[in-house]
Amino acid sequence: MCKKGKGRSTFAAERPTGRSRWLRRSGRRGEVYGLDFSENMLKVGEQKVKARGLGNVKLIHGNAMQLPFPDNSFDYVTIGFGLRNVPDYMTVLKEMHRVTKPGGMTVCLETSQPTLFGFRQLYYFYFRFIMPLFGKLLAKSYEEYSWLQESAREFPGRDELAEMFREAGFVDVEVKPYTFGVAAMHLGYKR
């Protein structure tokens, strides 16, 4: 892991595609680890990391519910559109808390449920009926696009996820909705 004075260490759980702004925060001497359960996603990420000459980025195959890192390893821990893909959200949040250094930050960007009346109903209609149809026509994959709307609808709302962050041990939890609440960023610190 990163030693004091060598830069910051960052861990991104799931979807390590080589585009993270945390790369910039880590500096040239910091270390960045990306973890994904999908070996295919890792291959895509490895190609991007290699093409961009990111020698401080290490991508590993693993499970977000059992992170292969010691306690208090990372200054920043992130997960983007991956939390809803695990069977136990709280286990992942507790694991993210465990590997975050005291004073470190954990960020989750994930789907959420819109709350604005009218927009919420239109969003769910589109997500349930229109998007899977486009998936079938354009990507030949109705099932994947149908599953996307099901997993997003069943995922905790932004207030519920903020409370889960607190239950996992994070403090000063912040929530920022995007696109009328279709997605939300949750940020928490470890004491």
PyMOL commands that set and color helices and strands:
alter all, ss='L'
color gray80, all
select helices_A, chain A and resi 22-26+39-51+83-85+89-99+119-138+142-154+158-167+179-181
alter helices_A, ss='H'
color red, helices_A
select strands_A, chain A and resi 9-13+31-36+57-61+74-80+100-111+171-178+183-189
alter strands_A, ss='S'
color yellow, strands_A
deselect
rebuild
show_as cartoon
